[in-house]
Amino acid sequence: MSADSPWKLRKGRIEFILVAVPETNAQGVIAEIFDLTLEHDAEVDLVNSVIVITYGTLDAEAFPKGKRFALIETLREKFGAQIKMVHGAGIGHSGYVGGKSGGRFNYILPGLKEATARLEDLPPGEILDFFPTPPS
């Protein structure tokens, strides 16, 4: 990245929830989860069949304490065995990334590879509190 690049990543604490959605009624479940996520002041994205919910990517100063756990409980009550979740927190990066032709806001989640593998292995309805292994 050149010194005059407008694209910058900031390092900070990011809380995340990964939600695996069912193949049946995926569109309806995704729509409801997006709405509930925004009601709980989080950022939300869809990557393949996994909903990625984050806190702390936009403004670390306005970090909403306890919001992640409230949203997890709401999702558990609403969807039960239809979904499975892995959640955690750690130091990650967020900000605008891109190249000469453009960019977008994005994030690098702590332990994403491990968390995604754990999500895949969970049975439906399960929730895992995940603590990423610090890089050595």
C-alpha positions as CSV (number, residue, x, y, z in Angstrom):
1,M,0.0,0.0,0.0
2,S,1.4,3.4,-1.0
3,A,1.7,6.3,1.5
4,D,-1.0,8.2,-0.4
5,S,-3.5,5.3,-0.5
6,P,-7.0,6.1,0.9
7,W,-7.4,2.5,2.1
8,K,-6.5,1.9,5.7
9,L,-7.1,-0.9,8.2
10,R,-7.4,-0.2,11.9
11,K,-6.4,-2.8,14.5
12,G,-8.9,-3.3,17.4
13,R,-11.2,-5.6,19.3
14,I,-13.9,-7.3,17.2
15,E,-16.7,-9.4,18.5
16,F,-18.3,-11.8,16.0
17,I,-21.1,-14.3,15.6
18,L,-21.0,-16.8,12.7
19,V,-24.4,-18.3,11.9
20,A,-24.9,-21.3,9.7
21,V,-28.3,-21.1,8.0
22,P,-30.4,-24.1,6.9
23,E,-30.8,-25.1,3.3
24,T,-34.5,-25.1,3.6
25,N,-36.1,-21.7,3.8
26,A,-32.7,-20.1,3.7
27,Q,-34.0,-16.8,2.2
28,G,-36.6,-16.3,5.0
29,V,-34.1,-17.2,7.8
30,I,-31.4,-14.9,6.3
31,A,-33.9,-12.0,6.0
32,E,-35.0,-12.4,9.6
33,I,-31.5,-12.7,11.0
34,F,-30.4,-9.6,9.1
35,D,-33.3,-7.6,10.5
36,L,-32.7,-8.9,14.1
37,T,-29.0,-8.1,13.7
38,L,-29.6,-4.5,12.7
39,E,-32.0,-4.1,15.6
40,H,-29.1,-5.2,17.9
41,D,-26.8,-2.5,16.5
42,A,-24.4,-4.9,14.7
43,E,-22.9,-5.1,11.3
44,V,-24.0,-8.1,9.1
45,D,-22.8,-9.8,6.0
46,L,-23.4,-13.0,4.1
47,V,-20.4,-15.1,3.0
48,N,-21.6,-18.2,1.1
49,S,-24.0,-19.9,3.5
50,V,-22.6,-18.2,6.7
51,I,-24.0,-15.0,8.2
52,V,-21.2,-13.0,9.7
53,I,-22.2,-10.6,12.4
54,T,-19.7,-8.2,13.9
55,Y,-19.4,-5.6,16.7
56,G,-16.5,-3.2,16.9
57,T,-15.7,-2.9,13.2
58,L,-17.0,0.6,12.6
59,D,-16.4,2.5,15.8
60,A,-14.5,0.9,18.7
61,E,-15.3,3.8,21.0
62,A,-19.1,3.1,20.7
63,F,-18.5,-0.6,21.5
64,P,-21.9,-2.0,22.8
65,K,-21.2,-4.1,25.8
66,G,-23.4,-7.2,26.1
67,K,-25.1,-6.7,22.8
68,R,-23.4,-9.9,21.3
69,F,-24.9,-12.1,24.0
70,A,-28.3,-10.5,23.8
71,L,-28.4,-11.1,20.0
72,I,-27.2,-14.7,20.5
73,E,-30.1,-15.3,22.9
74,T,-32.6,-13.7,20.6
75,L,-31.4,-15.9,17.7
76,R,-31.5,-19.0,19.9
77,E,-35.0,-18.3,21.0
78,K,-36.3,-17.5,17.5
79,F,-34.6,-20.2,15.5
80,G,-33.6,-23.0,17.9
81,A,-32.4,-26.1,16.0
82,Q,-32.7,-24.4,12.6
83,I,-29.3,-22.7,13.0
84,K,-26.0,-23.2,14.7
85,M,-23.6,-20.5,15.9
86,V,-20.0,-19.9,16.8
87,H,-19.2,-16.6,18.6
88,G,-16.1,-15.0,20.0
89,A,-13.9,-11.9,20.2
90,G,-10.3,-10.9,19.7
91,I,-8.0,-8.5,18.0
92,G,-8.7,-8.0,14.3
93,H,-8.6,-5.4,11.6
94,S,-11.3,-3.3,9.9
95,G,-11.5,-0.5,7.5
96,Y,-11.6,0.4,3.9
97,V,-9.6,-2.0,1.6
98,G,-9.2,-2.0,-2.1
99,G,-7.1,-1.2,-5.1
100,K,-6.7,1.5,-7.7
101,S,-10.1,0.9,-9.2
102,G,-12.1,1.0,-5.9
103,G,-12.7,-0.5,-2.5
104,R,-15.1,-1.2,0.3
105,F,-15.4,-1.5,4.0
106,N,-14.4,-4.9,5.3
107,Y,-12.7,-6.7,8.2
108,I,-10.3,-9.4,9.1
109,L,-11.8,-11.5,12.0
110,P,-9.6,-13.1,14.6
111,G,-9.5,-16.9,14.2
112,L,-11.9,-17.0,11.3
113,K,-10.5,-20.2,9.8
114,E,-10.7,-22.1,13.1
115,A,-14.1,-20.7,14.0
116,T,-15.6,-21.6,10.6
117,A,-14.3,-25.2,10.9
118,R,-15.8,-25.5,14.3
119,L,-19.1,-24.1,13.0
120,E,-19.2,-26.7,10.3
121,D,-18.7,-29.5,12.8
122,L,-21.5,-28.4,15.2
123,P,-24.8,-30.1,15.2
124,P,-27.9,-28.0,14.5
125,G,-29.1,-25.9,17.4
126,E,-25.7,-25.8,19.1
127,I,-23.8,-22.6,20.1
128,L,-20.1,-22.5,20.7
129,D,-18.2,-19.7,22.6
130,F,-15.0,-19.7,20.6
131,F,-11.6,-18.3,21.8
132,P,-9.2,-18.0,18.9
133,T,-5.7,-19.2,19.4
134,P,-3.3,-16.2,19.4
135,P,-0.8,-16.3,16.5
136,S,2.6,-17.5,17.5
